[in-house]
Amino acid sequence: MRTPLATVHGFARTISRRGSLEEPESRYVEMIEAASDQLAELLEELSLAARIEDGRYEPALREADSLELARAAAEGLEPGLVSVEGSGAKVALDVPAVERALRALARCALRHGGLEHVDLRVDGADLSISPITPASAPVALGEDLRDLGAAVAVRVLHALGGSVELDGETLRVRLPTEGAGRAGGP
């Protein structure tokens, strides 16, 4: 699936760089590029979920600051949708996977909660996303599988030895700390 997708994305990018298209064709090519990026992300999520479920997830652990990780996750969304504040701590984890997980959980809260803004608060290895509405809670917890990103996010965090739980209108995410359980199933 990755090869045909790379072909579609590559040719769409080549066409858009030529700059010779007029409207609406140039907009269509932009849409093809964006959709192929989304498909690539979905394939990565499915691949990661399959490795976790099959016990083949071997995370490449790197040290990161939890506040910087939260900021990077928020930057992957449209500006103004997520406020990040707090104080970070050094954590050792699969940085790209956890960044995608935090982004997916924030996106889930926004999308399935019908919200225009969420807060991501960092307190060392503990992060909180709020508000979480009653409609978005089961989706953000990975129980209602209407959001692949959120479902994989919860599995990634559990596989790394972290946790995700609901506390009222707040989703509490505990990042894995040194020596926590690593990889394998949920």
N, C-alpha and C positions, 0 to 999 in steps of 0.2 A: 504494500500500500504506500510505503514511503517513496518508492521510485516514481510511480505515476504522479504523486502529489508534488514531488520535487520538480518534475517536468512542467506541470501546470504552473507552478509558482515561478519557475525560471523563465518560461516564455512570457508570462504576464509581466514580469519585471522588465524583461528585455523590450517588450512592446512599449511599456510606459516610459522607459528611459529614452526611447527614440524621440518622444515629444511631438510626433507628427499627427497625433489623433485629435479630433475635434470632439465636442460634446455631442451626444452623450457617450460616445465610445470610450473616451478617456476615463469617465466615471465608471463605466462597466469594468474596465481593466483594473482600476483601483479596487473595486468590489471583489474581483477575482483574486487579487493579491491578498486582501484582508481575509477572505474566506479560506484561502489556502493556508494562511498563517494559523487561523483558528483550527482547521483540520489537523495541522501538524501538532498543535498543542493537545488536541483531543487524543491523537495517536500516542503521544508521549504519556498522557495520563493513563490511558488504557494499558499501555505497556508496563508502566510502573505498578498499577493495580494488579496486573497479572503476576508480576514478579513477587509482589508482597504476598498475594494469596497462595502462590505456589512455593513460598519459602525460599525464593531465589534472590531476594532483594539484598544486595551487598552495597550499602551506602558508603560513599567516599566521605568520611568525616573530616571536617575542617573547623577550625576555631573561627567564631564570628561574634560580634557584639549584637545582642538581641534588639537593641534600639535601632541600629543600622539595618538589621534584617527587616524589621517592621517598616522602616522608611522605604527600603527598596521595594518591598511588597506593595506599599501604597502608591509608589511612583509608577507601578505597572498599570494602574487604573487611571481613569480620567482625573485631571486636577480638580481638587476641591471636594471629592467624594469621601475621602478618608482623612481624618486628622490623627496625627501620631504625636504622642507626648509621653514623657516619663523618663526613666533612667534604665539603661541597659546593663547587661552583665555578659561576661564571656561564656559562650556555650560551644560545645563541640557537636556538630551535626552535619547532615547532608544539606549544605547551604542552598543549592538551587531548588531542591525538593521542598524544603521548609519555606523558602521564600514564595514558591508557587502555592504552597498550602495556605499560608497566611493570606495571600492575595485572593485565593479561591474562597476562603471563609468570609473575608470582607465583602467580596462580590456577591456571595450568596446572601448575606445579611441585607445588602442593598436590594438585590433583585427580587428575592422571595419575600422580603419584608415590605416592599413598596416604598422604600426609603430613598431620600436624596443625599443622605450623609450618615456616616457612622464614625465613631471614635475608636481608635486602637490605642489602648493605654499599655505601657510597658513598665513592669516593675521587676527588674532582674530577668529571671527565666520565666516569669509569669506574665502573660499577656491577656488582655480582655478586650473584647469587641462588643460594642453596645451602640444602640439598642438592638436586641434580638426580639422580634415580634413572635407571637404565638404561631403565626403561619410559617415563619422561617425557621423556628427552633428545630423541628424534626429533620428538616433538610440540612441545616448547618451541623447537626450531630451525625449526619450520614445515615440516619434511620429511614428517611424518605428519600429514595434514590432519584429525585427529579433534577439533581445537580451533580454531574459527574465530578467536577472539580472539588466540591465540598466532600463528597463521599471518599474520594482518593485522599484528600487532605487529612481527614480523620484517620484513615488507615496508615498513612505515612507517619503521622505523629505517634500513633500507637506503636508502630513497628520500630520506631527509634527509641521508644521508652518514655515518650511524653504522654499527655492526656488532653482530652477535650471534654468539657462538661458545661451544662447550663446552670446558671445561678440567677434565677429570676429573669431579668431582661438582659443578662450579660453572658456572653460565651467566654468561658475561662479556658485558656490554652496554657498548658504547662509544657515548656520546651524541655527536651531531654537534658539531663545534666551528666557530668562525667560518671561513668560506671553504670549508667542506666542500661536496661535491656536493649539490644540492638537487633534489628532486622527480623526476619521470619514473618509469620502470620500475625493477624491483628490480636 
